[in-house]
């Protein structure tokens, strides 16, 4: 069992930056692939970024590639999402997810993740 808690959301102007953090509790965090997803009002949850449990493989959606960076610290049981050059269309509730996987495993599918946090709101004003 893994419990996830996101933090770091807020209100920022377009072009600004935010750093989201997801803290995990429970055993075996280093065996879990992690992902960040987001959900805007009236839309489905969508993939943002993912990282393998080793940290050796990362993957990004085309909409955030080059602006967002995912990283993890297995000693601290955390996974972060650094978001730069934010745009109004990045406004959403951001969720982190966890699932067991191999050394370089990542997944972009919502259905692939076993555990989810409660989400943190990110609002980007124009």
N, C-alpha and C positions, 0 to 999 in steps of 0.2 A: 504494500500500500504506500502510495506517495501522495503527499499533500503539497499543493502549490499555491503560493501567494504572490501576486503581482503588485508592483509599486512603481512610482515614478511618473505616472501620468499627470496631465495638467493642461493648461491653456497656454498656447504659444503662438506668436505671429508667424505668418508664412516666411520661410527662409530660416527660421530658427531651428533649435535642436532640443531634443529630449533624450534622456536615457532611461529606459525601462529595465526593471530588474524582476526576476522571478526566483523566489526562494523556495527550495524544496526541503521537505522533512520526510523522514522514513528511510528505510534501508535501501541500499543499492542504487543510489542516484547515479553513480558513475556508469551504471549499466543501461541507462535510459537515454535514448535519443530524445532531443527536445525540439519543440517548434513554437514559433510565434504566429498567431493568427489574429485577424481583426474582423469586426462585424459592425457595419454602419447601419443606421436605422432603416428598416425595410429591406435590408439585403441579407444574403446568406453569409455565413462565416467563411472567410477566405484566407488562404495561405499567404504568409508574409516571408518567413525565413525559417530554416531548420539547421540543426547542427547534430552531428553524430556524437555518441557518448565519448569517443576518443577526442573529439574536437578536431579531428583530422579532415572532416568533410563538412562543408556548408553548402547551402543552396538558398537562392533568393527568388522571389517572384520578379518578373520583369519590371513591375511598377515601382519597386524599391531598390533594385540593383544599382549599386554605385552610390546610394544615399544612406542605406541602412547597413549596419554591421552586427552580426550575432556572435556572441562569445560565451564561454562558460568557464567556471572555476569549480572543478570537481572536489577540491579540498574544502570549499565553502558552500557547496551544494547550491550554486547560483548559476543562472543563465541570464545574460543581459542583451538588450537590443539598443544599440546606439543609433539614433535617428537624426540625420542631418538634412538640411535643405528641405524642411517640411513644407508640404503643400496642403491647401484646404481639403483636397480629396483624401488625405491621410487621416482625416477625422473619423474616429471609430472607437469602439471598445476593443482593447487589445488583450488577448488571452495567451497564456502559455500552456502548452500541452506536453505530456511525457508518454513515451512508450518504450518498451524493451526493444533492443535491436542490436545488431552486430557492430563490429568495430567502426565501420564507415556507413552504417545505415542511416538514411534520412527519409522522411516521407512528407509529401505535400498534401496528403489526404486527411481531411478532418476525421473521417471514420477510423483512421489508423491509430489514433491516439487514445490511450487508456485513461489518462487522468487529465483534468483541467483545473485551472485556477478560476477565481471569481471574476477576473477581468479588471482592467484599469482604463479609465476614460482619457483619450487624447483628443484635444480640440485644437485645430489650427485655424486661426482667423486670417482673413485676407486683408 
